[in-house]
Amino acid sequence: MVLSIILQVLLGIGFIMFGYQKFVSEEMKQGFVHFGYSDGFRIFTALFEIVAGLLMFVGIWVKPLATIAGLMVIATMIGAVLTHLKVKDEFKSMLMPLILLILGLIVTGQNWTYLF
């Protein structure tokens, strides 16, 4: 349980920051262009990540929300890995999304039973 809370705090901070960066960072904006995604998809992704980050925090007290946030992280990171594969990036470009995917899986697994 302590592991889940620590990961939720880290993922919560991270995903709020990642989402925010998609709104303000020219590098992030250009990344979405490079990947072949629209500006609307960038905004959707940013909002999705911010919501996932907020749910991670609320999920510390409302456990089913931690599971939902974990599933959101998993979905986002699968999308990130598939995007890197699509553009034939090097493996090192996929390392952070893979780590975040694993952390999302841990949070989801630790809180899964609270969903039902």
MMTF fields as JSON, N, C-alpha, C and O atoms, coordinates in Angstrom:
{
  "mmtfVersion": "1.0.0",
  "mmtfProducer": "UNKNOWN",
  "numBonds": 463,
  "numAtoms": 464,
  "numGroups": 116,
  "numChains": 1,
  "numModels": 1,
  "chainsPerModel": [1],
  "groupsPerChain": [116],
  "chainIdList": ["A"],
  "bondAtomList": [4, 2, 8, 6, 12, 10, 16, 14, 20, 18, 24, 22, 28, 26, 32, 30, 36, 34, 40, 38, 44, 42, 48, 46, 52, 50, 56, 54, 60, 58, 64, 62, 68, 66, 72, 70, 76, 74, 80, 78, 84, 82, 88, 86, 92, 90, 96, 94, 100, 98, 104, 102, 108, 106, 112, 110, 116, 114, 120, 118, 124, 122, 128, 126, 132, 130, 136, 134, 140, 138, 144, 142, 148, 146, 152, 150, 156, 154, 160, 158, 164, 162, 168, 166, 172, 170, 176, 174, 180, 178, 184, 182, 188, 186, 192, 190, 196, 194, 200, 198, 204, 202, 208, 206, 212, 210, 216, 214, 220, 218, 224, 222, 228, 226, 232, 230, 236, 234, 240, 238, 244, 242, 248, 246, 252, 250, 256, 254, 260, 258, 264, 262, 268, 266, 272, 270, 276, 274, 280, 278, 284, 282, 288, 286, 292, 290, 296, 294, 300, 298, 304, 302, 308, 306, 312, 310, 316, 314, 320, 318, 324, 322, 328, 326, 332, 330, 336, 334, 340, 338, 344, 342, 348, 346, 352, 350, 356, 354, 360, 358, 364, 362, 368, 366, 372, 370, 376, 374, 380, 378, 384, 382, 388, 386, 392, 390, 396, 394, 400, 398, 404, 402, 408, 406, 412, 410, 416, 414, 420, 418, 424, 422, 428, 426, 432, 430, 436, 434, 440, 438, 444, 442, 448, 446, 452, 450, 456, 454, 460, 458],
  "bondOrderList": [1, 1, 1, 1, 1, 1, 1, 1, 1, 1, 1, 1, 1, 1, 1, 1, 1, 1, 1, 1, 1, 1, 1, 1, 1, 1, 1, 1, 1, 1, 1, 1, 1, 1, 1, 1, 1, 1, 1, 1, 1, 1, 1, 1, 1, 1, 1, 1, 1, 1, 1, 1, 1, 1, 1, 1, 1, 1, 1, 1, 1, 1, 1, 1, 1, 1, 1, 1, 1, 1, 1, 1, 1, 1, 1, 1, 1, 1, 1, 1, 1, 1, 1, 1, 1, 1, 1, 1, 1, 1, 1, 1, 1, 1, 1, 1, 1, 1, 1, 1, 1, 1, 1, 1, 1, 1, 1, 1, 1, 1, 1, 1, 1, 1, 1],
  "groupList": [{"groupName": "MET", "atomNameList": ["N", "CA", "C", "O"], "elementList": ["N", "C", "C", "O"], "formalChargeList": [0, 0, 0, 0], "bondAtomList": [1, 0, 2, 1, 3, 2], "bondOrderList": [1, 1, 2], "singleLetterCode": "M", "chemCompType": "L-PEPTIDE LINKING"}, {"groupName": "VAL", "atomNameList": ["N", "CA", "C", "O"], "elementList": ["N", "C", "C", "O"], "formalChargeList": [0, 0, 0, 0], "bondAtomList": [1, 0, 2, 1, 3, 2], "bondOrderList": [1, 1, 2], "singleLetterCode": "V", "chemCompType": "L-PEPTIDE LINKING"}, {"groupName": "LEU", "atomNameList": ["N", "CA", "C", "O"], "elementList": ["N", "C", "C", "O"], "formalChargeList": [0, 0, 0, 0], "bondAtomList": [1, 0, 2, 1, 3, 2], "bondOrderList": [1, 1, 2], "singleLetterCode": "L", "chemCompType": "L-PEPTIDE LINKING"}, {"groupName": "SER", "atomNameList": ["N", "CA", "C", "O"], "elementList": ["N", "C", "C", "O"], "formalChargeList": [0, 0, 0, 0], "bondAtomList": [1, 0, 2, 1, 3, 2], "bondOrderList": [1, 1, 2], "singleLetterCode": "S", "chemCompType": "L-PEPTIDE LINKING"}, {"groupName": "ILE", "atomNameList": ["N", "CA", "C", "O"], "elementList": ["N", "C", "C", "O"], "formalChargeList": [0, 0, 0, 0], "bondAtomList": [1, 0, 2, 1, 3, 2], "bondOrderList": [1, 1, 2], "singleLetterCode": "I", "chemCompType": "L-PEPTIDE LINKING"}, {"groupName": "GLN", "atomNameList": ["N", "CA", "C", "O"], "elementList": ["N", "C", "C", "O"], "formalChargeList": [0, 0, 0, 0], "bondAtomList": [1, 0, 2, 1, 3, 2], "bondOrderList": [1, 1, 2], "singleLetterCode": "Q", "chemCompType": "L-PEPTIDE LINKING"}, {"groupName": "GLY", "atomNameList": ["N", "CA", "C", "O"], "elementList": ["N", "C", "C", "O"], "formalChargeList": [0, 0, 0, 0], "bondAtomList": [1, 0, 2, 1, 3, 2], "bondOrderList": [1, 1, 2], "singleLetterCode": "G", "chemCompType": "PEPTIDE LINKING"}, {"groupName": "PHE", "atomNameList": ["N", "CA", "C", "O"], "elementList": ["N", "C", "C", "O"], "formalChargeList": [0, 0, 0, 0], "bondAtomList": [1, 0, 2, 1, 3, 2], "bondOrderList": [1, 1, 2], "singleLetterCode": "F", "chemCompType": "L-PEPTIDE LINKING"}, {"groupName": "TYR", "atomNameList": ["N", "CA", "C", "O"], "elementList": ["N", "C", "C", "O"], "formalChargeList": [0, 0, 0, 0], "bondAtomList": [1, 0, 2, 1, 3, 2], "bondOrderList": [1, 1, 2], "singleLetterCode": "Y", "chemCompType": "L-PEPTIDE LINKING"}, {"groupName": "LYS", "atomNameList": ["N", "CA", "C", "O"], "elementList": ["N", "C", "C", "O"], "formalChargeList": [0, 0, 0, 0], "bondAtomList": [1, 0, 2, 1, 3, 2], "bondOrderList": [1, 1, 2], "singleLetterCode": "K", "chemCompType": "L-PEPTIDE LINKING"}, {"groupName": "GLU", "atomNameList": ["N", "CA", "C", "O"], "elementList": ["N", "C", "C", "O"], "formalChargeList": [0, 0, 0, 0], "bondAtomList": [1, 0, 2, 1, 3, 2], "bondOrderList": [1, 1, 2], "singleLetterCode": "E", "chemCompType": "L-PEPTIDE LINKING"}, {"groupName": "HIS", "atomNameList": ["N", "CA", "C", "O"], "elementList": ["N", "C", "C", "O"], "formalChargeList": [0, 0, 0, 0], "bondAtomList": [1, 0, 2, 1, 3, 2], "bondOrderList": [1, 1, 2], "singleLetterCode": "H", "chemCompType": "L-PEPTIDE LINKING"}, {"groupName": "ASP", "atomNameList": ["N", "CA", "C", "O"], "elementList": ["N", "C", "C", "O"], "formalChargeList": [0, 0, 0, 0], "bondAtomList": [1, 0, 2, 1, 3, 2], "bondOrderList": [1, 1, 2], "singleLetterCode": "D", "chemCompType": "L-PEPTIDE LINKING"}, {"groupName": "ARG", "atomNameList": ["N", "CA", "C", "O"], "elementList": ["N", "C", "C", "O"], "formalChargeList": [0, 0, 0, 0], "bondAtomList": [1, 0, 2, 1, 3, 2], "bondOrderList": [1, 1, 2], "singleLetterCode": "R", "chemCompType": "L-PEPTIDE LINKING"}, {"groupName": "THR", "atomNameList": ["N", "CA", "C", "O"], "elementList": ["N", "C", "C", "O"], "formalChargeList": [0, 0, 0, 0], "bondAtomList": [1, 0, 2, 1, 3, 2], "bondOrderList": [1, 1, 2], "singleLetterCode": "T", "chemCompType": "L-PEPTIDE LINKING"}, {"groupName": "ALA", "atomNameList": ["N", "CA", "C", "O"], "elementList": ["N", "C", "C", "O"], "formalChargeList": [0, 0, 0, 0], "bondAtomList": [1, 0, 2, 1, 3, 2], "bondOrderList": [1, 1, 2], "singleLetterCode": "A", "chemCompType": "L-PEPTIDE LINKING"}, {"groupName": "TRP", "atomNameList": ["N", "CA", "C", "O"], "elementList": ["N", "C", "C", "O"], "formalChargeList": [0, 0, 0, 0], "bondAtomList": [1, 0, 2, 1, 3, 2], "bondOrderList": [1, 1, 2], "singleLetterCode": "W", "chemCompType": "L-PEPTIDE LINKING"}, {"groupName": "PRO", "atomNameList": ["N", "CA", "C", "O"], "elementList": ["N", "C", "C", "O"], "formalChargeList": [0, 0, 0, 0], "bondAtomList": [1, 0, 2, 1, 3, 2], "bondOrderList": [1, 1, 2], "singleLetterCode": "P", "chemCompType": "L-PEPTIDE LINKING"}, {"groupName": "ASN", "atomNameList": ["N", "CA", "C", "O"], "elementList": ["N", "C", "C", "O"], "formalChargeList": [0, 0, 0, 0], "bondAtomList": [1, 0, 2, 1, 3, 2], "bondOrderList": [1, 1, 2], "singleLetterCode": "N", "chemCompType": "L-PEPTIDE LINKING"}],
  "groupTypeList": [0, 1, 2, 3, 4, 4, 2, 5, 1, 2, 2, 6, 4, 6, 7, 4, 0, 7, 6, 8, 5, 9, 7, 1, 3, 10, 10, 0, 9, 5, 6, 7, 1, 11, 7, 6, 8, 3, 12, 6, 7, 13, 4, 7, 14, 15, 2, 7, 10, 4, 1, 15, 6, 2, 2, 0, 7, 1, 6, 4, 16, 1, 9, 17, 2, 15, 14, 4, 15, 6, 2, 0, 1, 4, 15, 14, 0, 4, 6, 15, 1, 2, 14, 11, 2, 9, 1, 9, 12, 10, 7, 9, 3, 0, 2, 0, 17, 2, 4, 2, 2, 4, 2, 6, 2, 4, 1, 14, 6, 5, 18, 16, 14, 8, 2, 7],
  "groupIdList": [1, 2, 3, 4, 5, 6, 7, 8, 9, 10, 11, 12, 13, 14, 15, 16, 17, 18, 19, 20, 21, 22, 23, 24, 25, 26, 27, 28, 29, 30, 31, 32, 33, 34, 35, 36, 37, 38, 39, 40, 41, 42, 43, 44, 45, 46, 47, 48, 49, 50, 51, 52, 53, 54, 55, 56, 57, 58, 59, 60, 61, 62, 63, 64, 65, 66, 67, 68, 69, 70, 71, 72, 73, 74, 75, 76, 77, 78, 79, 80, 81, 82, 83, 84, 85, 86, 87, 88, 89, 90, 91, 92, 93, 94, 95, 96, 97, 98, 99, 100, 101, 102, 103, 104, 105, 106, 107, 108, 109, 110, 111, 112, 113, 114, 115, 116],
  "secStructList": [7, 2, 2, 2, 2, 2, 2, 2, 2, 2, 2, 2, 2, 2, 2, 2, 2, 2, 2, 2, 2, 2, 2, 2, 7, 2, 2, 2, 2, 2, 2, 2, 2, 2, 2, 6, 7, 7, 2, 2, 2, 2, 2, 2, 2, 2, 2, 2, 2, 2, 2, 2, 2, 2, 2, 2, 2, 2, 6, 6, 6, 1, 2, 2, 2, 2, 2, 2, 2, 2, 2, 2, 2, 2, 2, 2, 2, 2, 2, 2, 2, 2, 2, 2, 2, 2, 6, 6, 7, 7, 2, 2, 2, 2, 2, 2, 2, 2, 2, 2, 2, 2, 2, 2, 2, 2, 2, 2, 2, 2, 2, 4, 4, 4, 4, 7],
  "xCoordList": [0.827, 0.0, 0.873, 0.564, 1.944, 2.841, 3.487, 3.632, 3.877, 4.463, 3.501, 3.911, 2.237, 1.244, 1.131, 1.068, 1.105, 0.974, 2.183, 2.029, 3.38, 4.589, 4.528, 4.813, 4.153, 4.061, 2.96, 3.117, 1.855, 0.766, 1.213, 0.876, 1.965, 2.467, 3.408, 3.292, 4.349, 5.302, 4.603, 4.877, 3.696, 2.965, 2.042, 1.894, 1.422, 0.543, 1.295, 0.852, 2.425, 3.248, 3.709, 3.608, 4.216, 4.74, 3.706, 3.964, 2.535, 1.532, 0.91, 0.521, 0.807, 0.352, 1.394, 1.046, 2.671, 3.734, 3.791, 3.922, 3.691, 3.73, 2.576, 2.762, 1.395, 0.236, 0.401, 0.108, 0.866, 1.088, 2.095, 1.904, 3.163, 4.197, 3.634, 4.098, 2.653, 2.053, 1.297, 1.046, 0.937, 0.294, 1.316, 1.074, 2.448, 3.344, 4.671, 5.309, 5.101, 6.421, 6.385, 5.654, 7.182, 7.288, 7.867, 7.488, 8.781, 9.373, 8.304, 8.294, 7.418, 6.322, 5.388, 4.959, 5.081, 4.206, 4.825, 4.139, 6.121, 6.813, 6.896, 6.875, 6.992, 7.005, 5.73, 5.776, 4.606, 3.33, 3.243, 2.683, 3.798, 3.851, 4.728, 4.352, 5.899, 6.831, 6.164, 6.377, 5.365, 4.699, 3.501, 2.946, 3.108, 1.988, 0.634, -0.387, 0.623, -0.631, -1.096, -0.288, -2.39, -2.98, -2.814, -2.493, -3.045, -3.012, -4.128, -3.955, -5.267, -6.381, -6.019, -6.405, -5.278, -4.858, -3.859, -3.87, -2.99, -2.042, -2.806, -2.472, -3.811, -4.601, -5.361, -5.403, -5.962, -6.648, -5.685, -6.01, -4.501, -3.507, -3.096, -2.965, -2.894, -2.519, -3.583, -3.268, -4.834, -5.926, -6.055, -6.275, -5.918, -6.001, -4.921, -5.188, -3.694, -2.591, -2.812, -2.532, -3.303, -3.563, -4.643, -4.515, -5.699, -6.764, -6.206, -6.52, -5.382, -4.774, -3.936, -3.996, -3.161, -2.338, -3.176, -2.86, -4.242, -5.128, -5.807, -5.924, -6.257, -6.899, -5.918, -6.313, -4.642, -3.621, -3.6, -3.549, -3.639, -3.639, -4.912, -4.849, -6.058, -7.331, -7.441, -8.049, -6.845, -6.866, -6.155, -6.339, -5.343, -4.719, -5.808, -5.678, -6.881, -7.978, -9.2, -9.936, -9.414, -10.547, -9.955, -9.712, -9.731, -8.936, -9.389, -8.527, -10.693, -11.056, -10.502, -10.224, -10.343, -9.806, -8.332, -7.849, -7.61, -6.214, -6.153, -5.27, -7.089, -7.135, -7.445, -6.806, -8.412, -8.772, -7.594, -7.294, -6.929, -5.759, -4.653, -3.989, -4.456, -3.456, -3.767, -2.867, -5.035, -5.443, -5.227, -4.869, -5.444, -5.203, -3.719, -3.349, -2.877, -1.425, -1.009, -0.226, -1.538, -1.215, -1.598, -0.797, -2.816, -3.279, -2.399, -2.037, -2.062, -1.238, 0.151, 0.682, 0.731, 2.09, 2.143, 3.135, 1.095, 1.035, 0.996, 1.674, 0.208, 0.155, 1.508, 1.902, 2.217, 3.54, 4.526, 5.267, 4.532, 5.442, 5.109, 6.007, 3.834, 3.431, 3.804, 4.178, 3.704, 4.098, 5.592, 6.0, 6.405, 7.852, 8.179, 9.088, 7.442, 7.652, 7.252, 7.928, 6.137, 5.625, 6.651, 6.819, 7.332, 8.307, 9.718, 10.689, 9.81, 11.08, 12.156, 13.318, 11.745, 12.702, 13.583, 13.25, 14.7, 15.587, 14.93, 14.037, 15.397, 14.836, 14.932, 14.019, 16.026, 16.2, 15.072, 14.774, 14.447, 13.316, 12.088, 11.196, 12.045, 10.893, 11.091, 10.167, 12.282, 12.594, 11.695, 11.139, 11.548, 10.709, 9.251, 8.645, 8.656, 7.282, 7.149, 6.136, 8.148, 8.093, 8.158, 7.443, 9.012, 9.103, 7.777, 7.271, 7.224, 5.947, 4.818, 3.91, 4.874, 3.901, 3.976, 2.946, 5.174, 5.356, 4.843, 4.181, 5.14, 4.659, 3.132, 2.503, 2.543, 1.08, 0.492, -0.554, 1.17, 0.717, 0.777, -0.113, 1.825, 1.961, 0.831, 0.187, 0.585, -0.496, -1.837, -2.639, -2.078, -3.336, -3.46, -4.507, -2.412, -2.435, -2.651, -3.381, -2.016, -2.132, -3.529, -3.938, -4.25, -5.557, -6.725, -7.868, -6.444, -7.457, -8.691, -9.819, -8.491, -9.617, -10.564, -11.726, -10.087, -10.952, -11.945, -12.916, -11.706, -12.589, -13.915, -14.923, -13.903, -15.097, -15.742, -16.753],
  "yCoordList": [-1.198, 0.0, 1.265, 2.228, 1.265, 2.42, 2.616, 3.744, 1.496, 1.577, 2.264, 3.12, 1.894, 2.488, 3.988, 4.757, 4.411, 5.842, 6.615, 7.692, 6.072, 6.732, 6.854, 7.913, 5.754, 5.781, 6.727, 7.399, 6.784, 7.685, 9.142, 9.945, 9.477, 10.852, 11.166, 12.215, 10.244, 10.472, 10.558, 11.463, 9.616, 9.637, 10.846, 11.444, 11.207, 12.372, 13.636, 14.39, 13.868, 15.041, 14.97, 15.942, 13.806, 13.64, 13.889, 14.622, 13.29, 13.415, 14.797, 15.242, 15.475, 16.874, 17.712, 18.561, 17.472, 18.211, 17.862, 18.754, 16.562, 16.152, 16.787, 17.282, 16.764, 17.352, 18.848, 19.372, 19.533, 20.977, 21.31, 22.258, 20.523, 20.76, 20.659, 21.351, 19.81, 19.669, 20.936, 21.147, 21.771, 23.052, 24.152, 25.011, 24.143, 25.301, 25.065, 26.035, 23.859, 23.584, 23.484, 22.67, 24.319, 24.259, 22.914, 22.372, 22.385, 21.084, 19.983, 19.12, 20.027, 19.047, 19.226, 18.252, 20.477, 20.745, 20.202, 19.575, 20.443, 19.946, 18.416, 17.784, 17.824, 16.373, 15.758, 14.747, 16.356, 15.834, 15.969, 15.103, 17.057, 17.233, 16.135, 15.504, 15.91, 14.87, 13.492, 12.69, 13.227, 11.924, 11.8, 10.715, 12.921, 12.893, 13.063, 12.654, 13.671, 13.859, 15.309, 16.227, 15.495, 16.837, 17.613, 17.056, 18.906, 19.766, 19.39, 19.466, 18.987, 18.554, 17.323, 17.213, 16.395, 15.197, 15.56, 14.962, 16.55, 17.014, 17.583, 17.293, 18.377, 18.98, 17.896, 17.918, 16.946, 15.836, 15.064, 14.743, 14.773, 14.025, 14.803, 14.231, 16.098, 16.94, 16.888, 16.689, 17.065, 17.026, 15.648, 15.538, 14.601, 13.226, 12.98, 12.38, 13.446, 13.264, 14.059, 13.56, 15.271, 16.084, 15.428, 15.363, 14.945, 14.259, 13.006, 12.73, 12.245, 11.041, 11.421, 10.749, 12.485, 12.935, 13.346, 12.989, 14.094, 14.516, 13.316, 13.253, 12.36, 11.16, 10.321, 9.663, 10.346, 9.642, 10.186, 9.425, 11.523, 12.131, 11.815, 11.392, 12.014, 11.756, 10.274, 9.912, 9.422, 7.984, 7.537, 6.404, 8.409, 8.074, 7.878, 7.031, 8.657, 8.571, 7.831, 7.199, 7.909, 7.24, 6.173, 6.417, 4.998, 3.945, 3.549, 3.31, 3.466, 3.107, 4.089, 3.701, 5.354, 6.339, 6.092, 6.45, 5.48, 5.117, 4.071, 4.117, 3.131, 2.103, 2.732, 2.407, 3.622, 4.296, 5.117, 5.094, 5.841, 6.632, 5.722, 6.046, 4.584, 3.625, 3.132, 3.013, 2.843, 2.403, 3.519, 3.246, 4.753, 5.882, 6.011, 6.278, 5.818, 5.86, 4.736, 4.947, 3.549, 2.399, 2.69, 2.472, 3.179, 3.472, 4.521, 4.386, 5.562, 6.636, 6.13, 6.473, 5.322, 4.851, 3.785, 3.691, 2.992, 2.068, 2.891, 2.561, 3.953, 4.841, 5.472, 5.591, 5.873, 6.485, 5.48, 5.809, 4.268, 3.239, 2.924, 2.826, 2.768, 2.478, 3.627, 3.395, 4.855, 6.007, 5.957, 6.186, 5.658, 5.561, 4.435, 4.563, 3.338, 2.242, 2.672, 2.344, 3.415, 3.871, 4.714, 4.566, 5.596, 6.481, 5.891, 6.545, 4.642, 3.91, 4.611, 4.679, 5.138, 5.727, 4.636, 3.452, 5.058, 4.132, 3.679, 4.341, 2.532, 1.972, 2.958, 3.037, 3.71, 4.637, 5.675, 6.201, 5.972, 6.902, 6.291, 7.006, 4.97, 4.27, 3.928, 3.45, 4.168, 3.736, 4.396, 3.71, 5.716, 6.404, 5.965, 5.67, 5.908, 5.4, 3.975, 3.642, 3.133, 1.759, 1.735, 0.964, 2.575, 2.655, 3.154, 2.6, 4.195, 4.734, 3.72, 3.651, 2.938, 1.861, 0.854, 0.445, 0.458, -0.502, 0.088, -0.607, 1.356, 1.993, 2.073, 1.871, 2.365, 2.372, 0.994, 0.867, -0.043, -1.421, -1.759, -2.425, -1.299, -1.568, -0.887, -1.515, 0.39, 1.112, 0.442, 0.263, 0.075, -0.586, -1.911, -2.202, -2.705, -3.999, -3.869, -4.658, -2.871, -2.674, -2.211, -2.414, -1.59, -1.008, -1.666, -1.232, -2.706, -3.345, -3.785, -3.572, -4.39, -4.934, -3.842, -4.126, -2.606, -1.524, -1.09, -0.394, -1.496, -1.097, -1.856, -1.396, -3.025, -3.883, -3.983, -4.668],
  "zCoordList": [0.0, 0.0, 0.0, -0.701, 0.77, 0.8, -0.573, -1.044, -1.214, -2.548, -3.513, -4.297, -3.457, -4.346, -4.107, -5.067, -2.875, -2.566, -3.088, -3.663, -2.892, -3.398, -4.916, -5.475, -5.579, -7.04, -7.513, -8.532, -6.784, -7.148, -7.073, -7.942, -6.042, -5.926, -7.085, -7.72, -7.362, -8.455, -9.8, -10.589, -10.068, -11.336, -11.421, -12.487, -10.304, -10.289, -10.669, -11.535, -10.029, -10.355, -11.801, -12.549, -12.182, -13.537, -14.606, -15.561, -14.462, -15.518, -15.582, -16.662, -14.477, -14.526, -15.261, -16.082, -14.967, -15.653, -17.143, -17.982, -17.477, -18.883, -19.661, -20.773, -19.067, -19.725, -19.919, -20.994, -18.894, -18.979, -20.078, -20.839, -20.154, -21.165, -22.59, -23.496, -22.773, -24.099, -24.514, -25.7, -23.55, -23.858, -24.136, -24.983, -23.441, -23.483, -24.195, -24.605, -24.356, -24.908, -26.438, -27.002, -27.087, -28.549, -28.982, -30.02, -28.183, -28.496, -28.501, -29.378, -27.522, -27.471, -28.667, -29.286, -28.98, -30.121, -31.406, -32.213, -31.594, -32.781, -32.773, -33.83, -31.574, -31.468, -32.014, -32.715, -31.701, -32.209, -33.722, -34.394, -34.261, -35.707, -36.308, -37.296, -35.707, -36.168, -36.163, -37.072, -35.144, -35.033, -35.975, -36.144, -36.586, -37.518, -36.861, -37.414, -35.671, -34.938, -35.025, -35.169, -34.937, -35.041, -33.737, -32.687, -33.847, -32.673, -31.695, -30.478, -32.243, -31.4, -30.578, -29.414, -31.184, -30.46, -29.361, -28.285, -29.636, -28.605, -27.413, -26.265, -27.679, -26.598, -25.841, -24.611, -26.561, -25.911, -25.009, -23.866, -25.537, -24.761, -23.52, -22.438, -23.674, -22.53, -21.441, -20.268, -21.829, -20.848, -20.208, -19.002, -21.012, -20.522, -19.472, -18.432, -19.746, -18.804, -17.518, -16.428, -17.633, -16.437, -15.581, -14.359, -16.216, -15.463, -14.796, -13.638, -15.514, -14.924, -13.709, -12.679, -13.82, -12.696, -11.496, -10.362, -11.744, -10.647, -9.995, -8.771, -10.818, -10.274, -9.456, -8.493, -9.839, -9.043, -7.622, -6.656, -7.502, -6.172, -5.405, -4.251, -6.024, -5.352, -4.994, -3.987, -5.833, -5.6, -4.343, -3.897, -3.761, -2.47, -1.423, -0.539, -1.52, -0.554, -1.102, -0.344, -2.408, -3.052, -3.971, -5.153, -3.412, -4.061, -5.467, -6.313, -5.77, -7.145, -8.183, -9.318, -7.798, -8.731, -9.031, -10.106, -8.083, -8.345, -9.452, -10.308, -9.433, -10.476, -11.826, -12.826, -11.857, -13.108, -13.626, -14.819, -12.728, -13.13, -13.652, -14.637, -12.991, -13.459, -14.858, -15.689, -15.126, -16.461, -17.495, -18.641, -17.091, -17.988, -18.32, -19.463, -17.308, -17.52, -18.465, -19.391, -18.221, -19.071, -20.527, -21.436, -20.745, -22.104, -22.774, -23.943, -22.028, -22.575, -22.944, -24.0, -22.083, -22.337, -23.433, -24.157, -23.557, -24.7, -25.988, -26.962, -25.988, -27.143, -27.436, -28.596, -26.394, -26.578, -27.176, -28.102, -26.65, -27.166, -28.625, -29.462, -28.923, -30.306, -31.245, -32.395, -30.757, -31.558, -31.873, -33.012, -30.86, -31.088, -32.06, -32.88, -31.968, -32.925, -34.332, -35.308, -34.429, -35.728, -36.48, -37.691, -35.758, -36.412, -36.384, -36.764, -35.925, -35.904, -35.074, -35.474, -33.898, -32.959, -32.364, -32.404, -31.819, -31.123, -29.821, -29.29, -29.321, -28.094, -26.938, -26.116, -26.865, -25.735, -25.677, -24.605, -26.82, -26.831, -26.183, -25.727, -26.144, -25.563, -24.093, -23.435, -23.579, -22.216, -21.17, -20.312, -21.234, -20.242, -20.345, -19.316, -21.55, -21.609, -21.08, -20.466, -21.305, -20.789, -19.265, -18.624, -18.685, -17.22, -16.642, -15.666, -17.245, -16.763, -16.938, -16.111, -18.011, -18.219, -17.079, -16.543, -16.709, -15.614, -14.3, -13.528, -14.04, -12.808, -12.803, -11.765, -13.948, -14.058, -13.799, -13.161, -14.297, -14.049, -12.558, -12.029, -11.891, -10.445, -9.678, -8.837, -9.96, -9.262, -9.53, -8.614, -10.774, -11.126, -10.385, -9.807, -10.397, -9.715, -8.217, -7.617, -7.615, -6.169, -5.745, -4.602, -6.671, -6.331, -7.047, -6.906, -7.809, -8.657, -7.865, -8.311, -6.708, -5.96, -5.447, -5.157, -5.333, -4.875, -5.947, -5.651, -7.186, -8.278, -8.232, -8.769, -7.586, -7.591, -6.238, -6.085]
}
